[in-house]
Structure formats: C-alpha cells, structure tokens
Amino acid sequence: MEHYLDNSATTMTCPEAAEAALRAMTDLYGNPSSTYKKGREAKKLLDECRADVACALGAAAEEVVFTSCGTESDNWAIIRGAQSRRHSGRHIISSLVEHDAVRESLDYLEHEGFEVTRLRPDAAGVISADSVIGALRPDTVLVTLMMVNNETGAVTDIAEIAGQLKKAGYTGLFHTDAVQAFKKIPFKADKLGADLISISGHKIHAVKGVGALYIRSGVKLPPYILGGHQESGRRAGTEAMPAIAAFAAACRQDPQIDRIASLKAYLSERLSAAVPEIRMLDTAAPHILSISMPGWRSEVLMNFLEERGVYVSKSSACRQGRRSHVLEAIGMAPAAIDGALRIGLSRFNTREDIDALAEGLSGARMLAHSR
Ligand code: PLP
C-alpha cells in the first residue's frame, strides 16, 4: 500500500482533471488560434478554462495568462518586471526563503546590475511587513515575496504587506509566488493588493506543465516568451490545451482545506506521541509540516519510510543534495536540518497515511535504540 505524503512536490491528478485533459486531446483538440469550427471550439474551451482559473483566483479572466509552470510565471514576473522598470531604479526586495525559481531570477538580475535586499524571516519563517517597509528605498522597483513557504508552510501576510507598501507611497511592482498557497489558504487576487501572482497546476491536482500568471489589470509586463500572438500577445506558444483544461477542472474542485487542516492536527499529535523527541515547525499553512529527528539523516529516514510505502521528502524536491537554505535562514541548527523531513498533505490523504508515517518513524527509532 502506498502512502503519498509529498504533495508539496506534486500531487496526483484528480479524476476530473484527467477527464478534462482527455477530452481536450481526443475531442476538442483544435488549435485555439485556428479560425475554423474546430479551432473556435478549442478557443471556447480556452476561454471557459481561463474564466474558471480566474474565478478560483478571484480575478478577472483577462488578468490570467497561462504559462508552462510556476517557474515560468516567477521568471517572467521578476525578470521582465524589473527590467521594464529599470529606468525608475534598480533595487529589489525579496527574502532568503524563496523558491529557486525566484532566487535564480534574482541572481540573474544581479548580474544585470540590479541590487537585491534579501530579508531574513523570523524563527517561524514569516516575513514581516515592518522589515519590508524598512528595506524600501526610493529606487525600489520590485518587491517579490512568497505567500506560503514550500518547505516550512510559513505564511507571509501578503495583503498586509501590500497595504503597508501602498501607505508608504511605493509605486513599483509587487509580485507574490503563490504556488503553494493557491487553493490552500484563502485569498482573492482582487483584494490582495499584489500586481503579479504566480500559480501552478500540478500542486492542485491538475497536471505537470501548466501554470498561470495573474497580471493585475493596468499593469504593464513585457512578454517573456516571444513568437505568436497567443494569450492576447502576452505569452507566445500554442496553448497547452489538455493541461489548461486539467488546470481549470482542478480549480473547480472543493479544496477541502478544513479536512486537510484537521489531518495536519492529527499528524502533529500522532508524531509527537510516536517520537517524543521529534521537532515540528508550527506554521499556518494547513498542508505542510516540517519535522526533524535530530541525530538522523533525512535520506536514511526517507529510505526507511519508502520501504514501508511512505513517501515524504527531504526538503524541497528541487534542492537535492544541498542543505536547505530555508531552514538555514530560520536559524535551525545544522544537525536538525540534516534530519529534517517535509510532509505535504492533500485532500486525498487519510488518517491511515499518517498512521503509516508515525509507525514508520517510530520503527526507525526503535531499531536505532535496539542497536
Ligand atoms: N514556487 C514554489 C513556492 C514552489 O513550491 C514551486 C514548486 O515546487 C515553484 C515555485 C515552481 O513551480 P513549478 O514546479 O510549477 O515550476
């Protein structure tokens, strides 16, 4: 029996998304740019999908542009966002706990002459509005901060920061990477105050290879992918219709946040009973729990659990082989980082999955004590 508890790395495609993708491949397979009937049918489907994703985001349909993934959305927002405002300044504010899609975009901009202030979060991994305002300069042209951290589940109050930035007279761009937040914590793009929001399909039970960038109405952002005039000239390339159809179908599903949050509470209880010395980060996201078993190596625990059909990850799936920059930034001791695991819950998880994890970790501990 499999117990998949790595839903922050990716999720299982839900049946509704798989069905929608199949329909877009086998029936509505026209190119939405073609003007004949088959193309018009595909265009209609594309428009409907955009409306569904926009509805889930709390945005207008015209504010949603489909991309290939969260990484592309981040790259586009940050690189083109900063470059297009370079006449006003070259300073950017971000944090030390961003995903690599953001970090590498910022490194790229530094090579182009931008200066980046990377804010340190508090011990819980949260970036405060005060620290953002404290870092603000007259030449700041971009602020980019993630809403939910993919390793710890820490939630940064993006609406509060947007409000404070406005109050401080900031006129640059505000981008948030909401890849781990979308459909997991409630927010509405039209109330959030961010100009640009990145989201991704495969974190919400759609398929891999689709994402979207919310571009607030009136915000000018030059294209990143050049070529045809798809997506109203904002993102070239024939739209990935099966993936987009899956994305929209996934957006229509009830995310069951309360159920996931109660599973997280059960998880904390079960783990502290099974492994009394376990450390857990107390964060607000309902679906991510970062734990650590000091004295252990994450890889050893992962292998031990895998043999019992339990899948969890070391930290972010994209950072294999390196010590987590996120856990370092929140001041976790190296020994604790080396024994850290991330558990990512989804609405398809059950208490049995959590029991299997708790029994696996308790088994590892007993084995070690018996040696
Ligand atoms: N941002 C965050 C916070 C993520 O967790 C991820 C993926 O793990 C990404 C961006 C990249 O998204 P994608 O895998 O769709 O490129």
Residues whose N, C-alpha, C, O or C-beta is under 5 A from the ligand:
A	BS01	PLP	S8 A9 C69 G70 T71 H99 A101 V148 N150 D177 V179 Q180 S200
